[in-house]
Amino acid sequence: MSLQATQKKKEESLDRATHFLHRYCMLIVLAEYFEEHLPDEKNPIFSEWLKQHVEYSAILSRITLA
């Protein structure tokens, strides 16, 4: 395998792993949303709730493995 092919495979693997890590973290955030609002009759839309919790958005935007 050439050096370029090895580097490309490494980059693709990192991209894929980062994607899955982001999805996992989003599930954790979604679980927090449910824990906070499941008993409520009037639940805010998840995207609106996420806008109110900028700390979660900041963490999600900084996910990287590199």
C-alpha positions as CSV (number, residue, x, y, z in Angstrom):
1,M,0.0,0.0,0.0
2,S,1.4,3.4,-0.9
3,L,2.0,6.2,1.5
4,Q,-0.8,8.2,-0.1
5,A,-3.3,5.4,0.2
6,T,-2.4,4.8,3.8
7,Q,-2.8,8.5,4.6
8,K,-6.1,8.6,2.8
9,K,-7.4,5.5,4.7
10,K,-6.3,7.1,8.0
11,E,-8.2,10.3,7.2
12,E,-11.3,8.4,6.2
13,S,-11.1,6.3,9.4
14,L,-10.8,9.5,11.5
15,D,-13.7,11.1,9.7
16,R,-15.9,8.1,10.2
17,A,-14.9,7.8,13.9
18,T,-15.5,11.5,14.4
19,H,-18.9,11.2,12.8
20,F,-19.9,8.2,15.1
21,L,-18.6,10.1,18.2
22,H,-20.7,13.1,17.2
23,R,-23.8,10.9,16.9
24,Y,-23.1,9.2,20.3
25,C,-22.8,12.6,21.9
26,M,-26.0,13.8,20.3
27,L,-27.7,10.8,21.8
28,I,-26.4,11.8,25.2
29,V,-27.8,15.3,24.7
30,L,-31.1,13.9,23.5
31,A,-31.3,11.8,26.7
32,E,-30.7,14.9,28.7
33,Y,-33.6,16.6,26.9
34,F,-35.9,13.7,27.6
35,E,-34.9,13.6,31.2
36,E,-35.6,17.3,31.6
37,H,-38.9,17.3,29.6
38,L,-40.5,13.9,29.5
39,P,-42.8,14.5,32.5
40,D,-43.9,17.9,31.0
41,E,-47.2,18.2,29.1
42,K,-45.7,21.0,26.9
43,N,-42.3,20.0,25.7
44,P,-40.3,22.5,23.7
45,I,-39.1,21.3,20.3
46,F,-35.7,19.7,20.6
47,S,-34.0,22.1,18.2
48,E,-35.3,25.1,20.2
49,W,-34.2,23.5,23.5
50,L,-30.8,22.9,22.1
51,K,-30.5,26.6,21.1
52,Q,-31.2,27.5,24.7
53,H,-28.4,25.2,25.9
54,V,-25.5,26.6,24.0
55,E,-23.0,24.6,26.1
56,Y,-24.2,21.4,24.4
57,S,-24.0,23.0,20.9
58,A,-20.4,24.3,21.7
59,I,-19.3,20.8,22.8
60,L,-20.9,19.2,19.7
61,S,-19.2,21.6,17.4
62,R,-15.7,20.9,18.9
63,I,-15.8,17.1,18.6
64,T,-12.6,15.9,16.9
65,L,-10.2,13.0,17.1
66,A,-7.3,14.7,15.4
